[in-house]
Structure formats: structure tokens, C-alpha cells
């Protein structure tokens, strides 16, 4: 069923199967996704195609400097007929939420969304409202244009299970994309592959995937290596270790296994770790990439048997 969902999304997003698999895995692991890339590479279409394929509700919010927290969470308005205040739900009351250009909103609005992501609920006027058990955020930000933006602090970046970069398609994939959109956009023909209850069932099954003590030790050793690496000012947090484990469980489940291998952890690390660590000033001057540092750590840390 997961394979069919991925193939369905590929009808819209050409040549990005690895990215699609990563986003689906984050959803199954009940995490959230941050997409950093230039405009026009398919970030919004990927989110829409995912929601349609899963048969779940989808909302999109364009983040702007004047966006208020209540524009996301909702607010109480006075109903003259009922002579009482009635709660009007905001766009966070959905299954898949696309937070487009999240770094263009003020920190106050960003915090409202991140609270909803972390708690699975919102509190308005002292009253708590539960969100969907499938609540899943895909947030995007443009890494090039920083004028008039409010970059997410590292503590808030840590709230996202994975960070992915779409990148430009290869030439053959771009030709396929042009061909598929000669008359209309292929997303208009997309059909659901599963229903919301089936998605919830898959998410529960992912949490039943077995993680051995040796693999847990391997995850902790990787986290420790990031905290002691000379090129990193700040290493991965314990929240990052948990995210690495859950994302590895989802990858193992998608591969048809009920147990996690060290290779799953290695595959997950490139999505889970880089956005959680801070480079030292010397490392930035040397123009070292976080991805290269993580790769070097994975080469150095061995699995304890």
C-alpha cells in the first residue's frame, strides 16, 4: 500500500523518489518535515499529492509578516443567534498542513504552529482543543532570500523530524514533467490510494517495529559523536536521538521489516541530523558542509555487537 502511495505521488513529482520516500516515512513516524529549497521545485505539489493519495484533509497557509497566531489556531467569535462565543477553527485543524515560507512569519506566529506540532493541541482563551491524531506539517522556507524573513532558531528547527532539500530535477525528469503538463496538471487526475483509518493503522504498526539494544547504543554513539566533534559548536539533542530512532523504524517498516538495522539508522541520519547541529565559526570559514560532517561521523562510529 505504501509503495502504491509513493508511485501515485511520482505521477506528479518526477525524479524525486528518494525525497518522496523520506516524507512518507516521516509521516508514518508521526514527525514533521521542513523543506528548504528555492521556489518552483515542487514543494507545494508534493504536499498536495501526498494528502490526496492518503485520502486525508489538506490545508495550505501562506506565511506572511502580518499573519497572527489566531489565523492558524482559530479564535472565539460572538454568535448573535446563540448569544455566546463560538470557536472558529483555524487551518491547523486538518490532517496535512502546508506551512508555506514559514520563515516569513513573525516568531510569535511560528511559535503557535510549533506548539501545535509538539503538543498535538492548541489552547485558545484558556480552552484546549485537540488536533487530528494524524496532524502532519510540511513547512517550507527559501534558503536564498532572507530579506524580510525571521529565520527559525535552532531550538525550533529541532522540532522538525527531518529536513529535506528537493533540488532541481535531472534533464530527463524535467522533460517528463513538461510532457505531463502540456494540457493540464497531473494532480487534477490523482486519486486516493488509502483512507485515513488505514493511515492511522500503519502509523501504529511502525511503533511496533523492534529496535535492539545494540542499535539504540549505535544511535546514542552517533549523538555523542556530534556533541564532541571539533567542527560542531552544538551537537544533536536527545530529542534528535528519539527522532533518529523513530525515523529509522519507519524506514525499516517501509522495507518490509519488523526490526531496525544499523543501515536504517545511517540512511535516516542524513535527514535527521544536519539541521539539528550548529557548526563552529572555524568550520563555517572553511566552508565545511554539515552533510559532510555527518557522513564523516557515520564512517567513524562503529556498531557495537
Buried (B, 14 or more C-beta within 10 A) or exposed (E): EBEEBBEBBBBBBBBBEEBBBBBBBBBBBBBBBBBBBBEEBBBBBBBBBBBBBBBBBBBBBEBBEEBBBBBBBBBBEEEEEEEEEEBEBBBBBBBBBBBBBBBBBBEEBBEBBBBBBEEEBBEBEEEEBEBBEBBBBBBBBBEEEEEEBBBBEBEBBBBBBBBBBBEEBEEEBEEBBEEBEEEEEBBEEBEBBBEBEEBBEBBEEBEEBEBEEEBBEBBBBBBBBBEEBEBBBEBBBEBBBBBBBBBBBBBBBBEEBEEBBBEBBBBBBBBBBBBBBEBBEEBEEEEBEBEEBBBBBBEEBEBEE
